[in-house]
Amino acid sequence: MALPVSDNFNRADSIPAGGNWSRTGYCETSIYNNTLRSSSSYGFMYWNADIPQANHWAECKAVNASYRNCGPAVRITVDSSRNGYGYNVSTKVLFKYVNNTYTALQTISSDTPNSTSVYRLEATGTTLRVYKDGVQIGTNTTDSSHSTGRAGVFIAAATNPQVDDWAADNGASTYVTADNSAQANNSTSDAIGMTHAVTAGNSAQANASSSGAIVQTLLGNMLADNSIQINQSTSGGVTRPQTVTAGNSAQVNGSTSGAVGINYILSADFSTQANVSSTGSIGQTFAARADNSIQVNQSTSGKMSLSPGYWYGDNEKISNWDNVLDNSTTWTPSTPIIRYWS
């Protein structure tokens, strides 16, 4: 097998969990009610089918509302001691174990734990980051105790804490913040969540997901000229605020079974944007907010709403647009009235 990997634990109860899961001393793995939990003591469990690169991440849900003392873990050492980094969803603590000695590295007091959010722990060099549903929570933490290891989970007690929808991959969640950079993200069985990606000129970005949404929140993507971004999802939505805010940029978003939702985009000259959805709506706010920009939207089974935008003059308008500005032969800003494709 090869990363990226994921496990939803939807199989018969068993002790040990078997499959691609192993323990590192103390903590025995088990499958219970389609989740992963410990049947003895506490500690790290790791995915044994792949050895990730030094920079990698792991994510999961803590689904038992009464006992969330568990979470994602990275750089787990395969030995008889507790060694690695973990995040405890219940206590909101990023921590490390070094030869069975526990040290809290950061408490993220602003978080409100729940059973549906995906918590991700990422190790890049000596920097550790925690994400919730694709958005970083807390601040960067620096620690050099563990430089390599396996991806997995940490269970802080036997029986009760339950982990679900686990995934792991090489790399990082924050991407490309300088010129002349390229970024490609691909997922066949999970969402792509990104924060602060591609914030300078002459950069290219491509995101593809065949069974999960592409979620980009408070990114500030493509904040300079001469950038290209492509997002495609075959079974999830594409959601993106505040993207492509400089000139000479191109953006393409495609979804075959989910909505395309985008805000504050293409707000500079000479930009091109194309949005396509075959089974969901396209919603946009403040799109194409500068001269000489082109925007194309197509939805086969959902409405499109845009406000305010730039439209062709009366002589070229499409009959299906309601309330298009009349008597204009050039690109002209509309008044802030929502346009609906009927």
C-alpha positions in Angstrom: 0.0 0.0 0.0 1.0 3.6 -0.3 0.0 6.9 1.2 -2.5 8.6 1.3 -4.4 6.0 3.4 -7.7 6.0 5.3 -9.8 3.7 7.4 -13.5 4.1 8.5 -13.4 0.9 10.7 -16.7 -0.3 9.3 -16.2 -4.0 10.0 -16.9 -6.7 12.6 -15.9 -6.1 16.2 -12.5 -7.7 17.0 -9.6 -7.7 19.5 -7.0 -6.9 18.3 -8.2 -4.7 15.5 -6.0 -6.5 13.0 -5.8 -5.3 9.4 -3.2 -2.6 9.2 -3.2 -1.5 12.9 -0.7 -2.3 15.5 0.0 -1.1 19.1 3.1 0.3 20.7 3.1 -1.4 24.0 0.4 -0.9 26.7 -2.5 0.0 24.4 -4.3 -2.9 22.6 -6.2 -2.1 19.4 -9.8 -3.2 18.9 -12.7 -2.6 16.6 -16.0 -1.7 18.4 -19.2 -0.5 16.8 -17.4 0.5 13.6 -14.8 2.6 15.5 -11.2 2.1 16.7 -10.6 2.0 20.4 -8.3 0.5 23.0 -9.2 -2.6 25.0 -6.4 -2.2 27.5 -4.6 0.8 29.1 -3.7 3.8 26.9 -1.2 4.8 24.3 -0.4 5.0 20.6 -1.8 2.8 17.8 -0.2 3.1 14.4 -0.9 2.2 10.8 1.6 -0.6 10.0 1.2 -0.9 6.2 3.1 2.3 5.3 6.1 4.3 6.6 5.4 8.0 6.1 8.0 10.6 5.3 9.3 12.7 8.2 6.7 15.4 7.3 3.3 13.9 7.5 -0.2 14.3 9.1 -2.9 12.2 10.6 -6.6 13.0 11.2 -9.7 11.5 12.7 -12.9 12.1 14.6 -13.5 11.6 18.3 -17.1 10.2 18.1 -18.0 9.3 21.7 -19.4 12.5 23.1 -18.9 11.4 26.7 -15.3 10.3 26.2 -13.2 12.2 23.6 -9.8 11.5 25.2 -8.3 10.5 21.9 -7.1 12.0 18.7 -4.7 12.0 15.8 -1.0 11.1 16.3 2.2 11.4 14.3 5.8 10.4 14.4 5.0 7.4 16.6 8.0 5.2 17.5 7.5 1.5 17.1 8.8 0.1 20.4 7.5 -0.9 23.8 7.3 2.6 25.2 5.0 5.6 24.5 6.9 7.8 22.0 5.3 10.3 19.6 3.1 13.4 19.2 -0.7 13.4 19.8 -3.7 15.7 20.1 -6.3 15.0 22.8 -9.7 16.3 21.5 -11.3 16.3 24.9 -8.6 18.1 26.9 -7.6 20.2 23.8 -4.0 19.6 24.4 -1.2 19.0 21.9 1.4 16.8 23.7 4.4 14.5 23.3 5.5 11.3 24.9 9.3 10.7 25.2 10.0 7.2 26.7 6.7 7.2 28.5 7.1 10.8 29.9 4.1 13.1 29.0 4.6 16.8 28.2 1.9 19.2 27.2 3.1 21.4 24.4 0.0 23.6 23.8 -3.6 23.9 25.1 -6.0 25.2 22.5 -8.6 26.7 24.9 -10.6 28.3 22.1 -11.8 25.0 20.6 -15.2 23.5 21.3 -14.9 19.7 20.8 -17.6 17.8 19.0 -18.2 14.4 17.5 -18.4 15.3 13.8 -15.3 17.5 13.2 -12.2 16.1 11.7 -9.1 16.9 13.8 -5.7 16.8 12.1 -2.2 16.8 13.6 0.6 17.7 11.2 4.4 17.5 11.7 6.6 19.5 9.3 10.2 19.8 10.3 10.2 20.8 14.0 6.8 22.5 13.6 3.5 20.9 14.8 0.1 22.2 13.8 -3.5 21.2 14.7 -6.4 21.6 12.3 -10.1 21.3 12.8 -12.1 20.8 9.6 -9.3 22.1 7.5 -8.7 25.3 9.5 -5.7 25.6 11.8 -6.6 26.0 15.5 -4.1 27.2 18.1 -0.6 28.3 17.0 2.5 26.7 15.5 4.4 24.7 18.1 8.1 23.8 17.8 9.6 20.6 19.2 12.5 18.5 18.1 12.0 15.4 20.3 10.7 13.2 17.4 11.9 13.6 13.8 10.4 10.5 12.2 7.8 7.8 12.9 4.5 6.3 12.0 1.0 7.9 11.7 -1.8 6.8 13.8 -3.9 7.7 16.8 -3.6 8.2 20.6 -6.2 6.7 23.0 -6.0 8.1 26.5 -8.1 5.4 28.2 -9.4 1.9 27.6 -12.8 1.1 26.2 -14.6 4.4 26.1 -12.8 6.8 23.6 -13.6 5.9 20.1 -11.9 7.1 16.9 -13.5 7.1 13.5 -12.8 8.2 9.9 -9.0 8.1 10.2 -6.7 9.2 7.4 -3.0 10.1 6.9 -0.6 11.3 4.2 2.8 12.8 3.6 3.2 16.5 3.4 1.6 19.5 5.0 -1.7 21.4 5.2 -0.3 24.9 4.6 1.0 25.4 1.1 3.1 27.4 -1.2 3.5 31.0 -0.1 6.0 32.4 -2.6 6.4 33.1 -6.3 6.9 30.5 -9.0 5.6 27.6 -7.0 3.4 24.6 -7.9 1.0 22.8 -5.7 -1.1 19.7 -6.4 -3.5 18.0 -4.0 -5.3 14.8 -4.8 -7.7 12.7 -2.8 -9.7 9.7 -3.8 -11.5 9.1 -0.6 -11.4 12.2 1.6 -11.8 15.9 1.5 -9.1 18.4 0.7 -8.8 21.2 3.3 -6.3 24.0 2.8 -5.3 27.1 4.7 -3.2 30.1 3.4 -2.2 28.5 0.1 -0.5 30.1 -2.9 -0.2 33.7 -1.8 2.1 35.1 -4.4 2.5 35.4 -8.2 3.4 33.0 -10.9 2.0 30.0 -9.0 0.0 27.0 -10.1 -2.4 25.0 -7.9 -4.5 21.9 -8.8 -6.9 20.2 -6.4 -8.8 17.1 -7.2 -11.1 14.9 -5.1 -13.1 12.0 -6.3 -15.1 11.3 -3.2 -14.8 14.3 -0.9 -15.3 18.1 -0.9 -12.6 20.7 -1.6 -12.8 23.1 1.3 -10.8 26.3 1.4 -11.5 28.6 4.3 -10.0 32.1 4.8 -7.3 31.2 2.4 -6.2 34.3 0.6 -5.4 32.1 -2.3 -3.8 33.5 -5.5 -3.2 36.9 -4.1 -0.9 38.0 -6.9 -0.7 38.1 -10.7 -0.1 35.3 -13.2 -1.5 32.5 -11.1 -3.6 29.4 -12.1 -5.9 27.4 -9.9 -8.0 24.3 -10.8 -10.4 22.6 -8.4 -12.4 19.5 -9.3 -14.6 17.3 -7.2 -16.7 14.4 -8.6 -18.7 13.7 -5.4 -18.3 16.7 -3.1 -18.7 20.5 -3.2 -16.2 23.1 -3.9 -16.3 26.0 -1.4 -13.8 28.9 -1.5 -13.9 32.5 -0.1 -11.5 35.3 -0.9 -9.6 33.8 -3.8 -7.8 35.1 -6.9 -7.6 38.7 -5.9 -5.1 40.0 -8.4 -4.7 40.4 -12.2 -3.8 37.9 -14.9 -5.2 35.0 -13.0 -7.2 32.0 -14.1 -9.5 29.8 -12.0 -11.5 26.7 -12.9 -13.9 25.0 -10.5 -15.8 21.9 -11.4 -18.1 19.7 -9.4 -20.2 16.8 -10.8 -22.2 16.1 -7.7 -21.9 19.1 -5.3 -22.3 22.8 -5.2 -19.7 25.4 -6.1 -19.7 28.2 -3.6 -17.2 31.1 -3.8 -16.9 34.6 -2.4 -14.7 37.7 -3.2 -13.0 36.3 -6.2 -11.4 37.6 -9.3 -11.2 41.1 -8.0 -8.5 42.4 -10.4 -7.9 43.0 -14.1 -7.4 40.4 -16.8 -8.7 37.4 -15.0 -10.6 34.4 -16.2 -12.9 32.2 -14.2 -15.0 29.1 -15.2 -17.3 27.3 -12.9 -19.2 24.1 -13.8 -21.6 22.1 -11.7 -23.6 19.2 -13.1 -25.8 18.4 -10.1 -25.5 21.4 -7.7 -25.8 25.1 -7.6 -23.2 27.8 -8.1 -23.2 30.7 -5.6 -20.9 33.7 -5.9 -20.6 37.0 -4.1 -18.5 40.0 -5.4 -17.1 38.1 -8.4 -15.1 39.6 -11.3 -14.8 43.0 -9.6 -12.4 44.6 -12.1 -12.1 45.5 -15.7 -11.4 43.1 -18.6 -12.3 40.0 -16.6 -14.2 37.0 -17.9 -16.4 34.7 -15.9 -18.3 31.6 -17.2 -20.8 29.7 -15.0 -22.7 26.6 -16.0 -25.0 24.5 -13.9 -27.2 21.7 -15.4 -29.4 21.0 -12.4 -29.0 24.0 -10.0 -29.5 27.7 -9.8 -26.7 30.2 -10.1 -26.6 33.4 -8.1 -24.0 36.2 -8.4 -23.8 39.7 -6.8 -22.4 42.1 -8.0 -20.7 41.1 -11.2 -19.7 42.2 -14.7 -21.9 41.4 -17.6 -21.9 42.0 -21.4 -24.0 44.8 -22.8 -27.6 44.5 -23.9 -26.7 43.5 -27.5 -24.9 40.4 -26.2 -26.9 39.4 -23.1 -28.3 35.9 -22.7 -32.1 35.9 -22.6 -32.2 33.7 -19.5 -30.6 36.4 -17.3 -33.0 38.5 -15.3 -32.4 42.2 -15.0 -29.2 42.5 -17.0 -28.0 46.0 -17.5 -29.2 47.5 -20.8 -27.6 49.9 -23.3 -24.0 49.0 -22.6 -21.5 47.8 -25.1 -18.5 47.2 -22.8 -17.8 45.4 -19.5 -19.6 47.5 -16.9 -20.1 47.0 -13.2 -23.7 46.1 -12.3 -25.5 47.5 -9.4 -25.4 45.1 -6.4 -28.4 43.1 -7.4 -28.4 39.3 -7.3 -28.7 37.6 -10.7 -30.5 34.3 -10.8 -30.3 31.9 -13.7 -33.9 30.8 -14.4 
